[in-house]
Every structure is written in C-alpha cells, then in structure tokens.
C-alpha cells in the first residue's frame, strides 16, 4: 500500500519542534541522518565536531570560534568539512549516512549548533569569517552566508594588512 508506506516514511523523518530547534534536537537530528555532533567549550572558546555515527573515530568536520569579549557577538573562526571523509562515511554506511540530512549537509548542522550556543549565551549577533585564501571556495562561502541572511561587512584577504582581522 503506497499511502501507508508514505505515511510511515513521513513519520520516520527527523523533526524539529518549536520556533527554533534546540541543541538536543539538532544533535538528535544529526544522529538520525548519520552524523554524531558534539560541542565543547573552554572559557569563551567553543568547538563543534561532526563524526560518522557508524565510526565515531572518523571525523567528518569541525567548527571553532569564540564568544567575543562583552558577550553579545558569536565569532565563528574556522569551519572545515572534508569531502573525502563525507564520501567515506557515505560509502561505509550507505543506509545510515544521509549527508547531514540536507543539501548543505554537515556544515549547516555544525553552524546551527554554534549559533544556538551563542544564542543560549546571550549573543545577539554572529560574525563568520570567510577568508579569501582560495577564490572558488571564498565565493561559495560569501554566497552561502548572504543567502543565510548575513551581510558582508568587510573584505579580509591573506595579505599582511588583514592579519588583525584574521585573529
């Protein structure tokens, strides 16, 4: 029966309750789509790590940053998701790994978890650093952040004059 199968599939999809997802809901959603996400903090610093559910020693990606002094700005300093690790997780666990559950995959889950961390700690603004160290990737990041509602504040490149902005 096609209708029963569709209803069962709809019920088995991960869901988010309420206006905003909670950290627990994001972590649970990640596990449902094959990604184990954790967030650790030390002082104002934070680091979120994504691992393959079927092999938690296999790191797929991570995000790190800090809460800026004054406590109202979340700063995301670095995000890396490795394509080879994503491909390996998909190959080793084809039925369980679903690329983070959406077209943006693991990076979106990590970023959202970090935004929630900032919100839970009183941050009202967020800044994501997209350094122009590789033209193709930089353009993709800037477009992605713009589509997510962020504004370009300033261009930061690799030259010596940009070092203070990169710290």
N, C-alpha and C positions, 0 to 999 in steps of 0.2 A: 504494500500500500504506500503510494508516493507521499500522500499527505501526512501519514504517520511518521514516515522517515524524515520528512522536512521538519515536522514538529519536534522530533527527537533531536535532530541536528541543531535546531534553534535553541533548545533547552540546554544542550551541552556546551554552547559557546560561552566563553568567559564574559562576565558582565560587570559593569561599574554602577554602583548605587549612589544616588545623591547628585548634587550640582558638580562637585569636584570629587575625583577619586581620592581615596586615602592612600597612604603609603602601603598599608596592608593589602589594599585592593590591587595596586599596581604590582606588588610582589607576587600576589596570588595569580594575577593575570599572566605575568611573565612565566610562572611555573606551568600554567595551563598551555602555553604556546612554546614550551621547551627551553625557557631561559630562567636561570636562578639569579636573582638580583639581590645584592646586599648593599647597604650604606653604612659606612663607618665614619666617625668624626674624631678629631683631636683638636681641641680648642676651637678656633673659628674655621679650621680646615675640614673638608669632607672629601670622601672618595666613594664612588659607587662603582661596583664591579658586576659585570654580567658573565655568567658561566653557563656552560651547557648542562641542562638538567641531568642528562644521562651520564655525564662525566664531569663532576664539579672541579676537577683539576684543570679542565680545559677552559681557559679564559677567552671570551669572545670579544670583550671590550671593556673600557672603563671611562669614567669621567672624574675629574678632580677640580677643586676650586676652594673658595673660602667665603665667609661672610665678611664683608668689608667693615673696617672699624666704624663704629656708630650703629651697626647692626641693622640697617634698613636696605642694604644692597647685597644681593647674592651675586657673586662673581664666579663664572664658570671659566676656568683657565684652560682646560685641556679635555678633549674628547677623542678617543680612538676606538674604532671598531674595525677589527681585522677581517677582510674579505675571506682570506684563507681559513680562518677559524670558523666563520659563518658557514662556508662551504663544507668544511669538515663535519661540523655539527649536523648539518642537513644530510650529509652522506651517511654518517654513523647512526642517525636516529630519524630516518625519513618519515615515520609516522608521528613522532612526537615533537620534532623541531619544526616550527612554523615561522621562522624568521622574525621573531618578536611579535608576531600577530598582525602586522600591518605593513604597508609599503615602505614606511620609514624604518621599521624594524627596531633593532636593539638600541640604536642611538636615541630614538624617541622615548623609549621606556626609561633609559638612564637619565635623559634630560628632564623628563617629567618628575621622576623621583627626586632629583636635585631641586627642581622648582618647588616641590612640596616641602622639602626640607627647609628651604628659605622661607616659605610662607609660614610654616609652623614655628619659625624662629623670629618672626616679626619683620621679615623683609617685604618691602612693597615694590621694589624694583629689582630687575635682574640685568646683568650685562654678560654677554657671551663674547669671548674674544675669538675672532676669526682672522688669524694672521695670514697675510698673503705670502706664504712660503712656497706655494705650488699653485699656479694660476688657475688651472681647471678646478681643483678642489676648493679654492677660495671662492670662486664664482658660485659654485654649488652651495657652499655654506651660507654665503650672503643671501642668495635667493631663498634658501630654506628658512633662514631666520626672518627675512622680510615677510614671507608667506605665513609665518607663525605669529606675526604681529610685532616683531621687533623693529626698531629704527636704527639705521646706520648713523652712528654718532661721529665716528672718526675713522679715517683710513690708518691702519697700522701695518707697516711692511717689515722688512728684515734689516733695514739699514740702521746705523748707529743712533740716529736721531729718534728712533722709535723704541729704544731699549726701555725707557721709563714706563711706557705704556704696556710693555710686554711683561713687566714684573708684577 
